[in-house]
Amino acid sequence: MALEWSGVIPALTTKFTSNDTLDLPLFKKNLDAQIAAGVSGIIVGGTLGEASTLTTAEKETLITFAVKECGGKIPVILNIAEGSTAAALEQATFAKQWGAEGLMALPPMRYKTDHRETVTYFKTIANSTNLPIMIYNNPVDYKTDVTLDMFAELVECSNITAVKESTRDVTNVTRLKNRFGNRLKILCGVDTLAMEELLLGADGLVAGLVCAFPAETVAIYKLVKAGRIAEATAIYRWFMPLLELDIHTKLVQYIKLAETQTGIGSEHVRAPRLTLIGEERERILKIINDGIATRPQLPLL
């Protein structure tokens, strides 16, 4: 299927057992909930997916399993977050072999590349594959800002077709639209700015709390696109305390706890991450449980 880069695309968490192995039945349970809610695709091996702790064999298992379970209903996208160009090229090759239908690519990890190095890195990946690519621009967490001038060179590659906009500057949506029109699809990558960026013309969301609350996330997207702003705003205001769990260094633990409370995940994380304990766990649990207790009735869509 053609990858449209629109709608709600969850960055799925990776489900682990208590023995630190992949929990595929639980991964399927969450995936089924996402598909039932109407998401437009899924991303495997992102930050939320604890990519840096996954082996290549585990990524293969997750991608091939997801492709089979999705059955062509929605595309499966592999995240590339590597420290070297060679490793990134290897992941792009594997993604194609495993059946992924798109790539999300971060700048090189650990080394902060300059303009020429960043552009060369992304172009090298793009020129190695025919898979469509979404550039993940998150200078807040990953220190490299993919600027408009860089994108002006990157769009020379026909398969660089989207940007995950995570600069936390909502005006960047307008700058991208002014500079590139519809050449690049824009997906908001920050949960707490989702509605704002949709209203400014973003084509979709790469979301985090959708992992625990798929129906509510999809409802906001569909209501905004239908011009039903008041209804979307009411859900968004309810959602905000939960969405703020996405903009924290422990977003993986927080969102996995939320998935646990909504019945479609577990708290198991992979070291060096540790599950939450004590006052912190109780504080986050209260935010989650308060949200569940006041969960809004969703309008017909």
PyMOL commands that set and color helices and strands:
alter all, ss='L'
color gray80, all
select helices_A, chain A and resi 24-37+51-53+56-70+85-98+115-126+139-142+148-154+171-180+191-199+209-211+214-225+229-246+251-261+278-293
alter helices_A, ss='H'
color red, helices_A
select strands_A, chain A and resi 7-10+42-44+76-80+102-105+133-137+160-165+185-188+204-207
alter strands_A, ss='S'
color yellow, strands_A
deselect
rebuild
show_as cartoon
